[in-house]
Amino acid sequence: MHWIALLVSGAFEIVGVAGFDRLNRGQRLHGLLLLVVGFGSSLGLLSVAMRSIDMGVAYAIFTGIGTLGSTLMGMLFWGESRRPLRLAFVAMIVSAVVGLKLVS
């Protein structure tokens, strides 16, 4: 159950980042709503997950999900760069998170 809470918390972090993007694009009310719901839910669920998952592992996975999801969302929906070097660095982040879990 705690692992599911951690995965969902990472997904809500992506929602919060989408709220930042909406705010920057002038959609004040919708952006603020996404930001508050996304980040509020993500931190609440992260707190639940950390009841049985070590802090370092939980936070690394949480930020890894947020980084990967936000980067992919930017590439798919907002035309951000898809250069191979950028994708390689994102892959390194994912590899580091998986490695951290494997050695924990």
C-alpha positions in Angstrom: 0.0 0.0 0.0 2.8 2.4 0.8 4.5 1.8 -2.6 1.2 2.7 -4.3 1.0 5.9 -2.3 4.5 6.7 -3.4 3.8 6.1 -7.1 0.6 8.2 -6.9 2.4 10.9 -5.0 4.9 11.2 -7.9 2.0 11.4 -10.3 0.4 14.2 -8.3 3.8 16.1 -8.4 3.5 16.1 -12.2 0.0 17.6 -11.8 1.5 20.3 -9.6 4.1 21.1 -12.3 1.3 21.3 -14.9 -0.3 23.9 -12.6 2.9 26.0 -12.7 2.9 25.8 -16.5 -0.8 26.9 -16.6 0.0 29.8 -14.3 2.8 30.9 -16.6 0.5 30.7 -19.6 -2.0 33.0 -18.0 -4.6 30.5 -16.8 -4.6 31.8 -13.3 -7.5 30.0 -11.6 -7.0 26.6 -13.4 -3.3 26.7 -12.8 -3.6 27.6 -9.2 -6.1 24.8 -8.6 -3.8 22.3 -10.3 -0.8 23.5 -8.4 -2.5 23.4 -4.9 -4.2 20.0 -5.5 -1.2 18.5 -7.2 1.5 19.5 -4.7 -0.8 19.2 -1.7 -1.8 15.6 -2.6 1.8 14.7 -3.6 3.2 15.7 -0.3 0.4 14.1 1.7 0.9 10.8 -0.1 4.6 11.0 0.2 4.2 11.4 4.0 2.0 8.2 4.0 4.6 6.3 1.9 7.5 7.3 4.2 5.8 5.5 7.1 7.3 2.2 5.8 9.8 3.3 3.1 13.1 4.8 4.0 13.2 8.5 3.5 16.1 8.5 1.0 14.6 5.9 -1.2 11.1 7.4 -1.0 12.3 10.9 -1.9 14.5 9.7 -4.7 11.7 7.8 -6.3 9.3 10.7 -5.7 11.5 13.2 -7.4 12.5 10.7 -10.1 8.8 10.2 -11.1 8.3 14.0 -11.0 11.3 14.7 -13.1 10.6 12.0 -15.7 6.9 12.8 -15.9 7.4 16.5 -16.2 10.1 16.1 -18.8 8.0 13.8 -20.9 4.9 16.0 -20.5 7.0 19.0 -21.7 8.2 17.0 -24.8 4.8 15.6 -25.7 2.6 18.6 -25.1 4.7 21.8 -25.2 7.4 21.0 -27.8 10.3 20.9 -25.5 13.6 19.6 -26.8 14.0 15.9 -27.5 17.7 15.9 -28.1 19.5 12.6 -27.5 21.7 14.1 -24.8 18.8 15.3 -22.9 17.1 11.9 -23.1 20.3 10.3 -22.0 20.5 12.4 -18.8 16.8 11.6 -18.0 17.7 8.0 -18.5 20.5 8.4 -16.0 18.1 9.8 -13.4 15.8 6.8 -13.9 18.8 4.4 -13.6 20.0 6.1 -10.4 16.6 5.8 -8.8 16.3 2.1 -9.8 19.9 1.5 -8.6 19.1 3.2 -5.2 16.1 0.9 -4.8 18.1 -2.2 -5.7 20.8 -1.5 -3.1 18.4 -0.5 -0.3 
